[in-house]
Amino acid sequence: MPANFPEIWSKRVRENVTNQNQAPWLDGIPEIDAELQLNNAGDMSESNTIHVPISTFAVDVLINNTTYPIPLQPYTDTESLLTLDKYQTKVTTLSDDQIIGANYDKIDVATRSHTVSITSTKYRKALHAQAPASHTANTPVLTPTGALVNGRHKLTFQDLTDLQKAFDDMECPEEGRRLVLCSDHWNDLQNIGGTDAKEIMTYKTGSLVPMLAGFEIYKAVAPPRYTSGGVKVAFNAAAPAGSVRASVAFWTGNVGKKTGMTRQYFAKADPENQTNRISYRHYFIAMPLQNKYIGAILAA
């Protein structure tokens, strides 16, 4: 067994966790340009944090001004401390035969369950964070208005324009609006008929057009859920009776995303148990910087 086995495997897993199994709906959103702080390294309370400057400052614009000097307007901003979410895998065992060598194919096979579990979980939580807690003027949560079929209303093109209007009403910038459809709503739009069909479907590929009602369109197979009263269910909580899936809308300029450290834990086999033990810890966060410019449509 190579003496540098742990280091080579750790480097490869860091690459895979960062670069593989990406969430397309996060594409193009830059990492927050802030220094990562490692707190209580190696301790049970270890954490990764960043300080994020947040500004709602809007400079006043003078029209046809004739008065000088121009008035001063002090710049104001605030700062938020974000603690990155910590993702840990349970310890798995590997035989000596399974860890011999530093070939990337061998590493990827042996650690795939760890990397896939981490990435799928962190992106599900990231999408859950973009969804509003409940309906407000700045966080609209809408219900479809289509025909009632199998206990829920079908999503219509009019519902998309209603969501567009809700974002217009809160003066959300038009560029960078995204809508991540749950499978129910994706299927509704794929099966839509009438005059709206040509606006929604690309018949050569049989898929939805990349933009609808001013939103870039994506799909998620594990979206957040809402109670029958329109309140978001906590992440990974048991779905209460009557809860429904939801599509999530947000503005990319309001998304804070940061990837933290990835740590490997490795225990070499001993004569008694003759198996190696390995697990991973990864830090990541993606969430709205302000409680606005986010929305949802319930599959209800």
TORGU-654619 format. One record per residue (C-alpha): x, y, z. Coordinates in steps of 0.5 Angstrom, whole numbers, plus 2048, in hexadecimal, padded with zeros to 3 digits. Layout:
REM TORGU-654619
XYZ
...
//
This chain:
REM TORGU-654619
800800800
8038077FE
80580B804
801811801
7FB80D801
7F7812805
7F9818802
7F88167FB
7F18147FC
7EF81A800
7F181E7FA
7ED81B7F5
7E781B7FA
7E88227FB
7E88237F3
7E281E7F2
7DE8227F8
7DF8297F5
7DF8277ED
7DA8217EC
7D38207ED
7D18287EC
7CB82B7ED
7C982E7E6
7C58337EA
7CB8367ED
7CF8377E7
7D283D7E6
7D18407ED
7D88427F0
7DB8407F7
7DA8457FC
7E18497FC
7E2849803
7E8845807
7E683F80A
7E783E812
7E8838815
7E683881C
7E8832821
7EC82E81C
7EC82781E
7E7828824
7DF825824
7DD82C823
7E182E81D
7DE832818
7DF836812
7DD83E812
7DD84480D
7DB84B80E
7D784D808
7D6855807
7CE856805
7CC85D802
7C585F801
7C88667FF
7C586A7F9
7C78707F7
7C28767F6
7C28787EF
7C18807ED
7BD8827E7
7BF8887E3
7C388B7E9
7C48927EA
7C78937F1
7CE8927F3
7D288F7F7
7CE8897F6
7CC8867FD
7D0881800
7CD87A801
7D1875806
7D286E804
7CF869809
7CF861809
7CF85C80E
7D385580F
7D084E810
7D4848813
7D3842810
7D483B813
7D583680D
7D182F80E
7D5829810
7D482380C
7D781C80F
7D781580C
7D680F811
7DC80B811
7DD80680C
7E280080C
7E77FE806
7EB7F8806
7F37F9804
7F17F67FD
7EC7FC7FC
7F18017FE
7F77FF7FB
7FA8047F5
7F880B7F4
7F580A7ED
7EF80F7EC
7EA80A7EA
7EB8067F0
7EB80C7F5
7E480E7F1
7E18077F2
7E38067F9
7E180D7FB
7DB80E7F6
7D680D7FC
7D9813800
7D98187FB
7D38177F8
7CF8177FE
7D381D800
7D18217FA
7CA81F7F9
7C9821800
7CC827800
7C88297FA
7C28277FC
7C382B803
7C58317FE
7BF8317FA
7BB830801
7BE837803
7BC83B7FD
7B58397FE
7B183E803
7AE83C809
7A783E808
7A4844804
7A584B804
7A58517FF
7AD8507FF
7AD8487FF
7A78467FB
7A483F7FB
79F83E7F6
79A8387F4
7988367ED
7928377EA
7918327E5
78C82C7E5
78C8287EB
78F8217E9
79081B7EE
7908207F4
7948267F2
79382C7ED
79782B7E6
79C8317E5
79B8357E0
79E83B7DC
79A8407DF
79D83D7E6
7A483F7E3
7A28467E1
79F8477E8
7A58457EB
7A984A7E6
7A484F7E8
7A684E7F0
7AD84F7EE
7AC8557EA
7A88587F0
7AD8577F5
7B285A7F0
7B68547EF
7BC8567E9
7B98527E3
7C084F7E1
7C28497E5
7BB8467E7
7BB83F7E8
7B583A7E9
7B78337EB
7B182E7EA
7AE8287EE
7AD8227E9
7A58237EA
7A682A7E7
7AB8287E2
7A68237DF
7A08277DF
7A482C7DB
7A68267D6
79F8247D5
79C82B7D4
79882C7CE
7958317CA
7988387C8
79D8387CE
7A08317CC
7A48357C7
7A783A7CC
7A98347D1
7AB82E7CD
7B182D7C8
7AE8287C4
7B58267C1
7B78237C7
7B18227CB
7B38277D1
7B182D7D4
7B48347D1
7BA8377D5
7B683D7D7
7AF83E7D9
7AC8447DB
7B28477DD
7B58427E1
7BB83D7DF
7B88367E0
7BB8307E3
7B882A7E7
7B98277ED
7B781F7EF
7B88217F7
7B48287F8
7B282B7FF
7AB829801
7A682D804
7A082C809
79982D807
79983480A
79F836806
7A583580B
7AB832809
7AD82C80C
7B482C80F
7B982880C
7BA82180C
7B4821811
7AE81C810
7A981E80B
7A282080F
79C81D80C
799821807
7A0825805
7A28267FE
7A88277FA
7AA82E7F7
7AD8317F1
7B28377F3
7B483D7F0
7BA8427F2
7BE8487F0
7C58467EF
7C884C7F1
7C584B7F8
7C88447F9
7CE8437FD
7D283D7FC
7D983B7FF
7DD8347FF
7E1833805
7E682D807
7E5826806
7E982180B
7EA81A80B
7EA815811
7EE80F810
7F0809814
7F5804812
7F37FD813
7F67F9819
7F77F281A
7F17F181E
7EC7F4819
7F07F4813
7EB7F9810
7ED80080E
7E8806810
7E680C80C
7E181280D
7E181980A
7DF82080D
7DD826808
7DB82D809
7D6831804
7D0836804
7CC8397FF
7C683D802
7C3844800
7C784A803
7C084E804
7B984B805
7B684E7FF
7B784C7F7
7B58457F9
7AE8417F7
7AB83A7F7
7A58377F3
7A28317F7
7A082B7F3
79982B7F7
//
